[in-house]
């Protein structure tokens, strides 16, 4: 049995003399995914957050010379429920997004890392915009999600060929003293998780580390400690990316700045909760990879960026702790 939805209704007349204000309010209503019952009557499935947004919009409309009334009411019956829900059908939006992905797939080969990063960011924004207003997802939403994940996978194979699969095994506690002046190996043309892991190794685990950049994981020497590829000594485990596994393995997880960096690396490598600094780091990483002659230079360049971010996160954590004790 279909549960009847409670709806927020905004009944309004927009200011007639102020065309700019009319357009601004119309765009705001469209951006929130409001359905149009008839001219001047807009509908949203009720939540406290959406109702507050409509309330603020109603005040702004009144301040601009229009009128706006906010009401709340449930569907009368299942027939009306179905009629109202149909107004929020995003199937065509999802279909259009899938078509955009098909066109984008044709352009992936040969693009620079910077251009691919921009393309992925733009398409992610488009996808998240549709999902945010798809209040009653249908089969089209499932197809779009599958197409989006496939596209992300395609870009990952270009940016980070040989990306590891997550292993299911315990993370051992290791001593830093047993891992000094060692040879460490990972896939060449580093991306976020590998460059952050290499930085972590050199700064916090093995200051005299020697790095080898592999053309293939199969080329890893027997005496080298591999990281961030299938079968490596250190790679993805469960939900953790390689950077997070290294932190946990060597007892570095008491450092709030490293944990904050771990959140950023995780979000950029496999997705997750957004981190404000992630977009900027990703852009710098893409540009540095274009400029660097090899992975040694890339590690040197990005180490300075990671040093700065680490210092920033450490300072933020100290300030927060100090504020909590005051």
Long-range contacts (C-beta under 8 A, 24 or more apart in sequence): 1-78, 2-78, 2-81, 2-82, 4-74, 4-75, 4-77, 4-78, 4-81, 5-45, 5-46, 5-74, 5-75, 5-81, 5-84, 5-85, 6-45, 6-46, 6-72, 6-73, 6-74, 7-43, 7-44, 7-45, 7-46, 7-72, 7-73, 7-74, 7-75, 7-84, 8-43, 8-44, 8-45, 8-46, 8-50, 8-51, 8-54, 8-70, 8-71, 8-72, 9-37, 9-41, 9-42, 9-43, 9-70, 9-71, 9-72, 9-73, 10-34, 10-41, 10-42, 10-43, 10-44, 10-54, 10-57, 10-58, 10-68, 10-69, 10-70, 10-71, 11-40, 11-41, 11-68, 11-69, 11-70, 11-71, 12-40, 12-41, 12-42, 12-58, 12-61, 12-66, 12-67, 12-68, 12-69, 13-40, 13-66, 13-67, 13-68, 14-40, 14-61, 14-64, 14-66, 15-61, 15-64, 15-65, 15-66, 17-65, 18-64, 18-65, 21-64, 21-65, 21-66, 25-57, 25-60, 25-61, 25-64, 25-66, 28-57, 29-57, 31-133, 32-133, 33-88, 33-132, 33-133, 33-134, 33-135, 35-84, 35-87, 35-88, 36-87, 37-87, 43-84, 43-87, 44-135, 45-88, 45-135, 45-136, 46-72, 85-136, 88-133, 88-134, 88-135, 88-136, 89-136, 89-138, 90-130, 90-133, 90-134, 90-137, 90-138, 90-140, 90-141, 91-138, 91-139, 91-140, 93-130, 93-134, 94-130, 94-134, 94-140, 94-141, 94-143, 94-144, 95-140, 95-144, 97-126, 97-127, 97-130, 97-144, 97-147, 97-148, 98-143, 98-144, 98-147, 100-126, 101-147, 101-148, 101-151, 104-151, 105-151, 105-154, 108-154, 108-155, 108-158, 109-158, 111-158, 112-286, 112-290, 113-159, 113-191, 113-286, 113-289, 113-290, 114-283, 114-286, 114-287, 114-289, 114-290, 116-155, 116-158, 116-159, 116-286, 117-159, 117-282, 117-283, 117-286, 119-155, 120-152, 120-155, 121-279, 121-282, 123-148, 123-151, 159-191, 160-187, 160-189, 160-191, 160-193, 160-194, 161-187, 161-189, 162-187, 162-216, 162-217, 162-229, 162-230, 164-228, 164-229, 164-230, 164-232, 164-235, 164-236, 164-242, 165-230, 165-236, 166-236, 166-237, 166-238, 166-239, 167-235, 167-236, 167-237, 167-238, 168-237, 168-238, 169-237, 171-237, 171-240, 171-245, 171-248, 171-249, 172-249, 173-249, 173-251, 174-249, 174-250, 175-250, 176-204, 176-205, 176-206, 176-250, 179-205, 179-206, 179-225, 179-250, 180-206, 180-207, 180-208, 181-206, 181-208, 181-209, 181-210, 182-206, 182-209, 182-210, 182-224, 182-225, 183-209, 183-210, 183-211, 183-212, 183-221, 183-223, 183-224, 183-225, 184-209, 184-210, 184-211, 184-212, 184-224, 184-225, 184-226, 184-227, 185-211, 185-212, 185-213, 185-214, 185-220, 185-221, 185-224, 185-225, 185-226, 185-227, 186-211, 186-212, 186-213, 186-214, 186-226, 186-227, 186-228, 186-229, 186-232, 187-213, 187-214, 187-216, 187-217, 187-228, 187-229, 188-213, 188-214, 188-215, 188-295, 189-213, 189-289, 189-295, 190-289, 190-295, 190-298, 190-299, 191-269, 191-285, 191-289, 192-265, 192-268, 192-269, 192-281, 192-282, 192-285, 193-228, 193-241, 193-242, 193-243, 193-265, 193-268, 193-269, 194-227, 194-228, 194-242, 195-285, 195-298, 195-299, 195-302, 195-306, 196-243, 196-261, 196-265, 196-302, 196-306, 197-227, 197-228, 197-234, 197-242, 197-243, 197-246, 198-227, 198-299, 199-299, 199-302, 199-303, 199-306, 199-307, 200-243, 200-246, 200-247, 200-252, 200-258, 201-227, 201-246, 202-299, 202-303, 203-303, 203-307, 204-250, 204-252, 204-258, 205-246, 205-250, 211-295, 211-296, 211-299, 213-294, 213-295, 213-296, 236-270, 240-266, 241-265, 241-266, 241-269, 241-270, 243-269, 255-314, 256-313, 256-314, 256-317, 257-310, 257-311, 257-313, 257-314, 257-316, 257-317, 258-310, 260-313, 260-316, 260-317, 261-306, 261-309, 261-310, 261-313, 264-309, 277-309, 281-305, 281-309
